[in-house]
Structure formats: C-alpha cells, structure tokens
Amino acid sequence: KVLIKPIAKGYRNLPDPIQKGTSNAVKNLSNLITIPNNVLQGDVKSAMINTARLAINTTVGLLGTIDVANEMGFPKYEKEDYGQTLGSYGIGPGCYLVLPVLGPSTARDSFGLIADTFIDPFAHVTIRENELFGISGNDIDYFSVKGVTAVDFRADNNQNFESLEKNSLDLYSS
C-alpha cells in the first residue's frame, strides 16, 4: 500500500504505448514459468503455443513489448505456475495465509511461489551472469523485472483493490 500503490498510480499516468509495451514484456517473460508448467500438467498443446508465442514475441515483437503472436492468431496464454501444477496433481490448497508484501495465498501456492523462484530460467540467467557468461553483473536485472511485474499487476487491478478496500467490512477476511 505504501510503496507499490503510489508507484502504480504514477505508472497509470504513463502514455498507453509504454504501459502496454511494459505489460506485454513482463507477460512474455512469464512464459518461461508457464511453459514448463504446461508440460508438467500434461498440456502439451498449450506448451507448444506458449513456446511459439515466446519465440515470436521475443524476436519479432522487440523483446516482447509488442504482442505480435496475438496479431498472428495465436491464442492468449493462460498463466500457469507451480502452485497450479501441484493442484493439478491433487494437492489441496492447505491453510490460508497472508504473506508480507505479496498478500494473500495458500500453503500450496506459497510453496509453488518458492519453486517458481528457484526454477525460473530468467532468474538463473540474470542472477548467475558472471558464472554463466563471464559478465560482471548483479541481481538488479531479475529484481527490476519482478518489481515492474508487481507494479504492472497493481496498476491493472488498482480499481478492484480500491473497491474491495472501500466496500469490505473486514479487508483482511475479504
């Protein structure tokens, strides 16, 4: 509320092409988590579509800022994560909890979030740049993308959050 909300409001004041391009780029990168989860869930067709979307949007779509794959008729992707994959294997949600900064979750999705972080190829490449490529780098690339993803999500859902805050008797339980 204190940090992300004001940044998200400022982000909403940026020109539409910048917002759209940023949103497209972070969604394109999220395919790196979605594709292996499609495979783990046995949804090979979606994995192939999302792989094609990633390849097209990363190359022709200028690192994903332009959703060229959508214009070519590829269906929009449904984001998948390891929490959803665990659910597809019959693992129940477990207890409800609120994670600091990240917000409401379940035990299963919290475990999935940890798995997402450790298995994310983008994280491995950006955090281990020096080890992999001999490039002197730091973790700023990865954490910048995660920060922009959070701001983009908050900006897209700001009206929903404000409505929930305004109309709920108990915001925590809502």
MDTraj code that builds the backbone (N, CA, C; nanometers):
import mdtraj as md
import numpy as np

residues = "LYS VAL LEU ILE LYS PRO ILE ALA LYS GLY TYR ARG ASN LEU PRO ASP PRO ILE GLN LYS GLY THR SER ASN ALA VAL LYS ASN LEU SER ASN LEU ILE THR ILE PRO ASN ASN VAL LEU GLN GLY ASP VAL LYS SER ALA MET ILE ASN THR ALA ARG LEU ALA ILE ASN THR THR VAL GLY LEU LEU GLY THR ILE ASP VAL ALA ASN GLU MET GLY PHE PRO LYS TYR GLU LYS GLU ASP TYR GLY GLN THR LEU GLY SER TYR GLY ILE GLY PRO GLY CYS TYR LEU VAL LEU PRO VAL LEU GLY PRO SER THR ALA ARG ASP SER PHE GLY LEU ILE ALA ASP THR PHE ILE ASP PRO PHE ALA HIS VAL THR ILE ARG GLU ASN GLU LEU PHE GLY ILE SER GLY ASN ASP ILE ASP TYR PHE SER VAL LYS GLY VAL THR ALA VAL ASP PHE ARG ALA ASP ASN ASN GLN ASN PHE GLU SER LEU GLU LYS ASN SER LEU ASP LEU TYR SER SER".split()
xyz = np.array([
    [0.0826, -0.1198, 0.0000],
    [0.0000, 0.0000, 0.0000],
    [0.0869, 0.1260, 0.0000],
    [0.1925, 0.1228, 0.0771],
    [0.2762, 0.2410, 0.0934],
    [0.3715, 0.2599, -0.0245],
    [0.4224, 0.1520, -0.0791],
    [0.5229, 0.1619, -0.1841],
    [0.4657, 0.1373, -0.3236],
    [0.4031, 0.0228, -0.3422],
    [0.3588, -0.0169, -0.4764],
    [0.2414, 0.0675, -0.5261],
    [0.1455, 0.0985, -0.4384],
    [0.0263, 0.1728, -0.4803],
    [0.0608, 0.3084, -0.5422],
    [0.1431, 0.3929, -0.4778],
    [0.1754, 0.5216, -0.5408],
    [0.2530, 0.5066, -0.6720],
    [0.3414, 0.4085, -0.6758],
    [0.4169, 0.3856, -0.7998],
    [0.3213, 0.3403, -0.9104],
    [0.2267, 0.2525, -0.8758],
    [0.1287, 0.2040, -0.9743],
    [0.0416, 0.3176, -1.0256],
    [0.0046, 0.4098, -0.9373],
    [-0.0756, 0.5253, -0.9813],
    [0.0046, 0.6121, -1.0783],
    [0.1329, 0.6332, -1.0494],
    [0.2187, 0.7079, -1.1410],
    [0.2358, 0.6345, -1.2732],
    [0.2498, 0.5037, -1.2662],
    [0.2633, 0.4191, -1.3849],
    [0.1410, 0.4334, -1.4751],
    [0.0223, 0.4436, -1.4143],
    [-0.1021, 0.4592, -1.4918],
    [-0.1059, 0.5918, -1.5673],
    [-0.0216, 0.6873, -1.5303],
    [-0.0163, 0.8163, -1.5988],
    [0.0799, 0.8163, -1.7170],
    [0.1552, 0.7084, -1.7324],
    [0.2452, 0.6989, -1.8477],
    [0.1633, 0.6830, -1.9755],
    [0.2178, 0.7213, -2.0903],
    [0.1446, 0.7020, -2.2162],
    [0.1072, 0.5552, -2.2374],
    [-0.0083, 0.5315, -2.2973],
    [-0.0586, 0.3962, -2.3185],
    [0.0411, 0.3027, -2.3876],
    [0.1127, 0.3490, -2.4919],
    [0.2079, 0.2564, -2.5564],
    [0.3176, 0.2069, -2.4614],
    [0.3599, 0.2905, -2.3672],
    [0.4630, 0.2493, -2.2720],
    [0.4055, 0.1475, -2.1742],
    [0.2849, 0.1739, -2.1237],
    [0.2198, 0.0791, -2.0333],
    [0.1959, -0.0543, -2.1018],
    [0.1428, -0.0485, -2.2234],
    [0.1106, -0.1707, -2.2981],
    [0.2375, -0.2497, -2.3290],
    [0.3425, -0.1806, -2.3725],
    [0.4688, -0.2467, -2.4039],
    [0.5315, -0.3119, -2.2813],
    [0.5269, -0.2413, -2.1687],
    [0.5808, -0.2958, -2.0439],
    [0.5012, -0.4179, -2.0006],
    [0.3697, -0.4069, -2.0048],
    [0.2825, -0.5176, -1.9670],
    [0.3066, -0.6386, -2.0580],
    [0.3166, -0.6149, -2.1875],
    [0.3441, -0.7237, -2.2822],
    [0.4776, -0.7905, -2.2520],
    [0.5800, -0.7111, -2.2206],
    [0.7135, -0.7667, -2.1962],
    [0.7148, -0.8557, -2.0720],
    [0.6505, -0.8111, -1.9628],
    [0.6518, -0.8942, -1.8414],
    [0.5664, -1.0191, -1.8595],
    [0.4581, -1.0088, -1.9361],
    [0.3772, -1.1283, -1.9646],
    [0.4546, -1.2248, -2.0535],
    [0.5312, -1.1712, -2.1472],
    [0.6129, -1.2554, -2.2336],
    [0.7157, -1.3323, -2.1502],
    [0.7815, -1.2641, -2.0576],
    [0.8796, -1.3311, -1.9716],
    [0.8147, -1.4356, -1.8818],
    [0.6903, -1.4132, -1.8425],
    [0.6243, -1.5103, -1.7543],
    [0.5999, -1.6436, -1.8248],
    [0.6098, -1.6449, -1.9582],
    [0.6001, -1.7711, -2.0315],
    [0.7118, -1.8678, -1.9920],
    [0.8232, -1.8144, -1.9427],
    [0.9339, -1.9007, -1.9007],
    [0.8938, -1.9882, -1.7822],
    [0.7958, -1.9456, -1.7050],
    [0.7416, -2.0270, -1.5964],
    [0.6211, -2.1066, -1.6465],
    [0.5400, -2.0451, -1.7313],
    [0.4175, -2.1090, -1.7795],
    [0.4456, -2.2342, -1.8627],
    [0.5426, -2.2278, -1.9517],
    [0.5701, -2.3394, -2.0439],
    [0.6047, -2.4688, -1.9695],
    [0.7012, -2.4684, -1.8754],
    [0.7280, -2.5945, -1.8060],
    [0.6078, -2.6433, -1.7253],
    [0.5270, -2.5512, -1.6744],
    [0.4080, -2.5924, -1.6002],
    [0.3025, -2.6513, -1.6925],
    [0.2919, -2.5995, -1.8150],
    [0.2036, -2.6626, -1.9130],
    [0.2444, -2.8080, -1.9341],
    [0.3756, -2.8305, -1.9493],
    [0.4267, -2.9655, -1.9719],
    [0.3991, -3.0536, -1.8501],
    [0.4293, -3.0031, -1.7305],
    [0.4079, -3.0820, -1.6081],
    [0.2604, -3.1156, -1.5863],
    [0.1717, -3.0320, -1.6387],
    [0.0282, -3.0583, -1.6265],
    [-0.0232, -3.1446, -1.7415],
    [0.0657, -3.1819, -1.8341],
    [0.0266, -3.2669, -1.9460],
    [-0.0418, -3.1919, -2.0582],
    [-0.0334, -3.0592, -2.0580],
    [-0.0978, -2.9771, -2.1606],
    [0.0061, -2.9388, -2.2661],
    [0.0419, -3.0352, -2.3491],
    [0.1472, -3.0169, -2.4488],
    [0.1069, -2.9123, -2.5535],
    [-0.0213, -2.9096, -2.5904],
    [-0.0681, -2.8127, -2.6898],
    [-0.0442, -2.6699, -2.6413],
    [-0.0825, -2.6400, -2.5174],
    [-0.0592, -2.5054, -2.4631],
    [0.0896, -2.4758, -2.4519],
    [0.1701, -2.5766, -2.4157],
    [0.3152, -2.5578, -2.4065],
    [0.3722, -2.5190, -2.5426],
    [0.3239, -2.5839, -2.6480],
    [0.3725, -2.5520, -2.7828],
    [0.3278, -2.4117, -2.8253],
    [0.2025, -2.3770, -2.7972],
    [0.1519, -2.2437, -2.8315],
    [0.2315, -2.1372, -2.7559],
    [0.2534, -2.1587, -2.6255],
    [0.3260, -2.0604, -2.5451],
    [0.4730, -2.0509, -2.5844],
    [0.5314, -2.1618, -2.6280],
    [0.6694, -2.1584, -2.6769],
    [0.6771, -2.0758, -2.8051],
    [0.5815, -2.0958, -2.8941],
    [0.5775, -2.0170, -3.0179],
    [0.5543, -1.8692, -2.9860],
    [0.4622, -1.8407, -2.8937],
    [0.4364, -1.7018, -2.8528],
    [0.5641, -1.6369, -2.7992],
    [0.6355, -1.7106, -2.7125],
    [0.7590, -1.6582, -2.6546],
    [0.8619, -1.6296, -2.7634],
    [0.8807, -1.7229, -2.8534],
    [0.9807, -1.7064, -2.9598],
    [0.9451, -1.5891, -3.0518],
    [0.8201, -1.5826, -3.0939],
    [0.7772, -1.4764, -3.1858],
    [0.7836, -1.3401, -3.1185],
    [0.7261, -1.3307, -2.9981],
    [0.7216, -1.2002, -2.9321],
    [0.8591, -1.1523, -2.8866],
    [0.9487, -1.2449, -2.8528],
    [1.0826, -1.2048, -2.8102],
    [1.1651, -1.1559, -2.9290],
    [1.1458, -1.2164, -3.0447],
    [1.2247, -1.1773, -3.1627],
    [1.1553, -1.0668, -3.2426],
    [1.0482, -1.1006, -3.3073],
    [0.9775, -1.0052, -3.3932],
    [0.9109, -0.8953, -3.3102],
    [0.8682, -0.9297, -3.1908],
    [0.7969, -0.8357, -3.1046],
    [0.8857, -0.7517, -3.0159],
    [1.0109, -0.7352, -3.0538],
    [1.1038, -0.6483, -2.9810],
    [1.1092, -0.6795, -2.8319],
    [1.1589, -0.7972, -2.7987],
    [1.1738, -0.8459, -2.6611],
    [1.0404, -0.8546, -2.5877],
    [0.9354, -0.8765, -2.6641],
    [0.8045, -0.8967, -2.6039],
    [0.7230, -0.7709, -2.5821],
    [0.7753, -0.6560, -2.6194],
    [0.6998, -0.5319, -2.5975],
    [0.5788, -0.5212, -2.6902],
    [0.5830, -0.5919, -2.8021],
    [0.4703, -0.5945, -2.8955],
    [0.4205, -0.7393, -2.9036],
    [0.2913, -0.7579, -2.8863],
    [0.2337, -0.8924, -2.8890],
    [0.2017, -0.9316, -3.0334],
    [0.3071, -0.9611, -3.1090],
    [0.2946, -0.9991, -3.2497],
    [0.2211, -1.1322, -3.2623],
    [0.2454, -1.2234, -3.1688],
    [0.1832, -1.3566, -3.1744],
    [0.0309, -1.3451, -3.1712],
    [-0.0211, -1.2537, -3.0944],
    [-0.1660, -1.2336, -3.0899],
    [-0.2182, -1.1869, -3.2256],
    [-0.1441, -1.0970, -3.2872],
    [-0.1824, -1.0472, -3.4204],
    [-0.1754, -1.1586, -3.5256],
    [-0.0903, -1.2587, -3.5017],
    [-0.0767, -1.3711, -3.5947],
    [-0.1816, -1.4798, -3.5680],
    [-0.2658, -1.4598, -3.4672],
    [-0.3725, -1.5548, -3.4407],
    [-0.3453, -1.6559, -3.3314],
    [-0.2295, -1.6447, -3.2643],
    [-0.2036, -1.7345, -3.1516],
    [-0.2939, -1.6929, -3.0357],
    [-0.3618, -1.7886, -2.9735],
    [-0.4499, -1.7518, -2.8620],
    [-0.3700, -1.6965, -2.7444],
    [-0.4345, -1.6076, -2.6697],
    [-0.3710, -1.5536, -2.5491],
    [-0.3387, -1.6684, -2.4543],
    [-0.2305, -1.6550, -2.3834],
    [-0.1912, -1.7617, -2.2927],
    [-0.2603, -1.7457, -2.1578],
    [-0.2749, -1.8564, -2.0902],
    [-0.3227, -1.8579, -1.9524],
    [-0.2003, -1.8831, -1.8651],
    [-0.1722, -1.7905, -1.7766],
    [-0.0541, -1.8024, -1.6907],
    [-0.0671, -1.9241, -1.5987],
    [0.0376, -2.0017, -1.5909],
    [0.0431, -2.1190, -1.5041],
    [0.1649, -2.1053, -1.4128],
    [0.1530, -2.1618, -1.2937],
    [0.2663, -2.1619, -1.2022],
    [0.2720, -2.2957, -1.1296],
    [0.3734, -2.3132, -1.0465],
    [0.3922, -2.4416, -0.9803],
    [0.2846, -2.4697, -0.8758],
    [0.2246, -2.3666, -0.8184],
    [0.1122, -2.3881, -0.7279],
    [-0.0051, -2.4517, -0.8013],
    [-0.0343, -2.4045, -0.9222],
    [-0.1416, -2.4636, -1.0034],
    [-0.1055, -2.6060, -1.0445],
    [0.0205, -2.6281, -1.0758],
    [0.0639, -2.7627, -1.1136],
    [0.0465, -2.8591, -0.9975],
    [0.0844, -2.8162, -0.8784],
    [0.0638, -2.9011, -0.7599],
    [-0.0846, -2.9309, -0.7420],
    [-0.1698, -2.8309, -0.7653],
    [-0.3150, -2.8513, -0.7570],
    [-0.3637, -2.9513, -0.8594],
    [-0.3050, -2.9489, -0.9794],
    [-0.3463, -3.0440, -1.0831],
    [-0.3098, -3.1880, -1.0457],
    [-0.2115, -3.2030, -0.9551],
    [-0.1734, -3.3359, -0.9063],
    [-0.2554, -3.3783, -0.7846],
    [-0.3537, -3.2973, -0.7481],
    [-0.4426, -3.3329, -0.6386],
    [-0.4000, -3.2832, -0.5019],
    [-0.2967, -3.2015, -0.4959],
    [-0.2548, -3.1468, -0.3671],
    [-0.3487, -3.0320, -0.3312],
    [-0.4097, -3.0398, -0.2154],
    [-0.5051, -2.9390, -0.1703],
    [-0.4376, -2.8065, -0.1395],
    [-0.5187, -2.7006, -0.1285],
    [-0.4622, -2.5672, -0.1081],
    [-0.3954, -2.5473, 0.0277],
    [-0.4379, -2.6232, 0.1285],
    [-0.3804, -2.6040, 0.2616],
    [-0.4364, -2.4798, 0.3272],
    [-0.3682, -2.4331, 0.4274],
    [-0.4194, -2.3188, 0.5039],
    [-0.4043, -2.1884, 0.4252],
    [-0.4907, -2.0946, 0.4606],
    [-0.4874, -1.9606, 0.4042],
    [-0.3905, -1.8781, 0.4857],
    [-0.3084, -1.7984, 0.4181],
    [-0.2167, -1.7105, 0.4891],
    [-0.1936, -1.5840, 0.4090],
    [-0.1458, -1.4828, 0.4755],
    [-0.1125, -1.3570, 0.4092],
    [0.0381, -1.3376, 0.4205],
    [0.1034, -1.3332, 0.3058],
    [0.2478, -1.3168, 0.3018],
    [0.2818, -1.1680, 0.3052],
    [0.3813, -1.1284, 0.3831],
    [0.4207, -0.9875, 0.3842],
    [0.4554, -0.9422, 0.2422],
    [0.4076, -0.8276, 0.2048],
    [0.4268, -0.7638, 0.0740],
    [0.3519, -0.8366, -0.0375],
    [0.3563, -0.9690, -0.0418],
    [0.2960, -1.0455, -0.1510],
    [0.1453, -1.0625, -0.1366],
    [0.0936, -1.0546, -0.0159],
    [-0.0503, -1.0624, 0.0049],
    [-0.1030, -1.2019, 0.0289],
    [-0.2339, -1.2210, 0.0055],
    [-0.2997, -1.3473, 0.0391],
    [-0.2516, -1.4631, -0.0488],
    [-0.2471, -1.5807, 0.0132],
    [-0.2031, -1.7009, -0.0567],
    [-0.2519, -1.8232, 0.0195],
    [-0.2139, -1.9376, -0.0302],
    [-0.2384, -2.0632, 0.0408],
    [-0.1027, -2.1299, 0.0612],
    [-0.1007, -2.2317, 0.1439],
    [0.0253, -2.3037, 0.1677],
    [0.0780, -2.3609, 0.0355],
    [-0.0116, -2.4205, -0.0443],
    [0.0305, -2.4799, -0.1726],
    [0.0879, -2.3737, -0.2653],
    [0.0195, -2.2611, -0.2791],
    [0.0672, -2.1570, -0.3697],
    [0.1945, -2.0901, -0.3188],
    [0.2110, -2.0841, -0.1866],
    [0.3354, -2.0293, -0.1300],
    [0.4526, -2.1212, -0.1642],
    [0.4317, -2.2509, -0.1507],
    [0.5348, -2.3478, -0.1895],
    [0.5620, -2.3359, -0.3397],
    [0.4553, -2.3196, -0.4192],
    [0.4707, -2.3023, -0.5637],
    [0.5484, -2.1769, -0.5990],
    [0.5268, -2.0699, -0.5229],
    [0.5997, -1.9451, -0.5453],
    [0.7491, -1.9639, -0.5224],
    [0.7829, -2.0404, -0.4192],
    [0.9242, -2.0700, -0.3928],
    [0.9818, -2.1515, -0.5086],
    [0.9059, -2.2512, -0.5553],
    [0.9511, -2.3324, -0.6691],
    [0.9678, -2.2463, -0.7935],
    [0.8719, -2.1547, -0.8184],
    [0.8823, -2.0639, -0.9330],
    [1.0152, -1.9887, -0.9306],
    [1.0513, -1.9394, -0.8130],
    [1.1731, -1.8604, -0.7988],
    [1.2977, -1.9435, -0.8253],
    [1.3015, -2.0660, -0.7730],
    [1.4206, -2.1490, -0.7891],
    [1.4325, -2.2100, -0.9286],
    [1.3218, -2.2279, -0.9970],
    [1.3249, -2.2958, -1.1264],
    [1.3186, -2.1974, -1.2436],
    [1.2888, -2.0722, -1.2164],
    [1.2742, -1.9697, -1.3198],
    [1.4046, -1.9529, -1.3988],
    [1.4035, -1.9855, -1.5297],
    [1.5269, -1.9727, -1.6096],
    [1.5758, -1.8283, -1.6179],
    [1.4837, -1.7324, -1.6198],
    [1.5229, -1.5909, -1.6247],
    [1.6031, -1.5547, -1.4998],
    [1.5592, -1.6059, -1.3844],
    [1.6324, -1.5808, -1.2597],
    [1.7721, -1.6411, -1.2671],
    [1.7823, -1.7631, -1.3174],
    [1.9130, -1.8289, -1.3245],
    [2.0088, -1.7540, -1.4158],
    [1.9600, -1.7066, -1.5275],
    [2.0473, -1.6363, -1.6223],
    [2.0880, -1.5000, -1.5680],
    [1.9924, -1.4241, -1.5153],
    [2.0253, -1.2883, -1.4707],
    [2.1049, -1.2858, -1.3405],
    [2.0736, -1.3765, -1.2492],
    [2.1446, -1.3770, -1.1213],
    [2.2829, -1.4402, -1.1346],
    [2.2984, -1.5324, -1.2280],
    [2.4265, -1.6038, -1.2439],
    [2.5014, -1.5598, -1.3700],
    [2.4856, -1.4336, -1.4132],
    [2.5502, -1.3834, -1.5345],
    [2.7010, -1.4064, -1.5353],
    [2.7653, -1.3747, -1.4250],
    [2.9109, -1.3876, -1.4184],
    [2.9537, -1.5326, -1.4328],
    [2.8869, -1.6203, -1.3611],
    [2.9199, -1.7628, -1.3643],
    [2.8936, -1.8240, -1.5021],
    [2.7821, -1.7861, -1.5650],
    [2.7438, -1.8463, -1.6923],
    [2.8151, -1.7851, -1.8129],
    [2.8292, -1.6528, -1.8130],
    [2.8787, -1.5836, -1.9327],
    [3.0069, -1.5042, -1.9098],
    [3.0557, -1.5011, -1.7859],
    [3.1745, -1.4215, -1.7568],
    [3.1453, -1.2727, -1.7584],
    [3.0175, -1.2367, -1.7479],
    [2.9770, -1.0964, -1.7478],
    [2.9656, -1.0511, -1.6028],
    [3.0300, -0.9411, -1.5725],
    [3.0196, -0.8881, -1.4369],
    [2.8827, -0.8223, -1.4224],
    [2.7967, -0.8847, -1.3461],
    [2.6620, -0.8321, -1.3290],
    [2.6176, -0.8450, -1.1850],
    [2.4906, -0.8147, -1.1641],
    [2.4341, -0.8301, -1.0308],
    [2.2883, -0.8724, -1.0442],
    [2.2197, -0.8820, -0.9329],
    [2.0825, -0.9322, -0.9313],
    [1.9797, -0.8274, -0.9744],
    [2.0236, -0.7075, -1.0067],
    [1.9311, -0.5971, -1.0330],
    [1.8377, -0.6268, -1.1510],
    [1.8863, -0.6980, -1.2530],
    [1.8023, -0.7303, -1.3689],
    [1.6791, -0.8086, -1.3253],
    [1.7030, -0.9145, -1.2496],
    [1.5934, -1.0010, -1.2058],
    [1.4957, -0.9256, -1.1164],
    [1.5491, -0.8568, -1.0163],
    [1.4615, -0.7885, -0.9213],
    [1.3909, -0.6686, -0.9840],
    [1.4513, -0.6063, -1.0847],
    [1.3848, -0.4972, -1.1573],
    [1.2627, -0.5504, -1.2318],
    [1.2791, -0.6636, -1.2997],
    [1.1668, -0.7230, -1.3733],
    [1.0568, -0.7643, -1.2764],
    [1.0931, -0.8237, -1.1632],
    [0.9924, -0.8634, -1.0637],
    [0.9215, -0.7402, -1.0078],
    [0.9944, -0.6320, -0.9857],
    [0.9329, -0.5081, -0.9373],
    [0.8371, -0.4489, -1.0391],
    [0.8788, -0.4455, -1.1652],
    [0.7925, -0.3932, -1.2716],
    [0.6682, -0.4811, -1.2862],
    [0.6848, -0.6124, -1.2716],
    [0.5711, -0.7043, -1.2778],
    [0.4708, -0.6724, -1.1675],
    [0.5204, -0.6462, -1.0467],
    [0.4316, -0.6130, -0.9339],
    [0.3591, -0.4811, -0.9579],
    [0.4303, -0.3820, -1.0078],
    [0.3684, -0.2512, -1.0358],
    [0.2654, -0.2645, -1.1466],
    [0.2969, -0.3393, -1.2516],
    [0.2035, -0.3602, -1.3622],
    [0.0768, -0.4304, -1.3130],
    [0.0925, -0.5338, -1.2295],
    [-0.0225, -0.6050, -1.1737],
    [-0.1073, -0.5117, -1.0888],
    [-0.0429, -0.4345, -1.0027],
    [-0.1170, -0.3430, -0.9151],
    [-0.1898, -0.2367, -0.9983],
    [-0.1245, -0.1831, -1.0995],
    [-0.1872, -0.0823, -1.1842],
    [-0.3091, -0.1397, -1.2569],
    [-0.2970, -0.2633, -1.3064],
    [-0.4090, -0.3278, -1.3758],
    [-0.5258, -0.3561, -1.2824],
    [-0.4978, -0.3765, -1.1556],
    [-0.6011, -0.4157, -1.0595],
    [-0.6305, -0.3098, -0.9541],
    [-0.5806, -0.1887, -0.9740],
    [-0.5953, -0.0833, -0.8742],
    [-0.7415, -0.0552, -0.8402],
    [-0.8257, -0.0482, -0.9411],
    [-0.9675, -0.0201, -0.9182],
    [-1.0329, -0.1320, -0.8366],
    [-0.9983, -0.2557, -0.8657],
    [-1.0517, -0.3687, -0.7885],
    [-1.0084, -0.3616, -0.6425],
    [-0.8798, -0.3303, -0.6192],
    [-0.8296, -0.3210, -0.4823],
    [-0.8987, -0.2082, -0.4056],
    [-0.9139, -0.0927, -0.4713],
    [-0.9777, 0.0205, -0.4045],
    [-1.1242, -0.0090, -0.3733],
    [-1.1930, -0.0755, -0.4645],
    [-1.3328, -0.1125, -0.4420],
    [-1.3441, -0.2111, -0.3262],
    [-1.2564, -0.3082, -0.3228],
    [-1.2563, -0.4060, -0.2147],
    [-1.2297, -0.3378, -0.0802],
    [-1.1335, -0.2471, -0.0807],
    [-1.0982, -0.1735, 0.0414],
    [-1.2165, -0.0897, 0.0908],
    [-1.2828, -0.0247, -0.0026],
    [-1.3932, 0.0656, 0.0302],
    [-1.5183, -0.0104, 0.0763],
    [-1.5473, -0.1222, 0.0151],
    [-1.6763, -0.1907, 0.0377],
    [-1.6708, -0.3085, 0.1336],
    [-1.5551, -0.3395, 0.1904],
    [-1.5491, -0.4548, 0.2789],
    [-1.5513, -0.4104, 0.4250],
    [-1.6217, -0.4853, 0.5054],
    [-1.6241, -0.4577, 0.6480],
    [-1.4920, -0.4945, 0.7133],
    [-1.4346, -0.6047, 0.6669],
    [-1.3070, -0.6514, 0.7195],
    [-1.2177, -0.6843, 0.5998],
    [-1.1275, -0.5924, 0.5686],
    [-1.0435, -0.6072, 0.4492],
    [-0.9623, -0.7368, 0.4536],
    [-0.9104, -0.7743, 0.5693],
    [-0.8291, -0.8954, 0.5801],
    [-0.9102, -1.0177, 0.5373],
    [-1.0301, -1.0336, 0.5905],
    [-1.1086, -1.1523, 0.5543],
    [-1.1611, -1.1427, 0.4121],
    [-1.1814, -1.0227, 0.3611],
    [-1.2273, -1.0085, 0.2222],
    [-1.1175, -1.0499, 0.1287],
])
top = md.Topology()
chain = top.add_chain()
for i, resn in enumerate(residues, 1):
    res = top.add_residue(resn, chain, resSeq=i)
    for name in ("N", "CA", "C"):
        top.add_atom(name, md.element.get_by_symbol(name[0]), res)
traj = md.Trajectory(xyz[None], top)
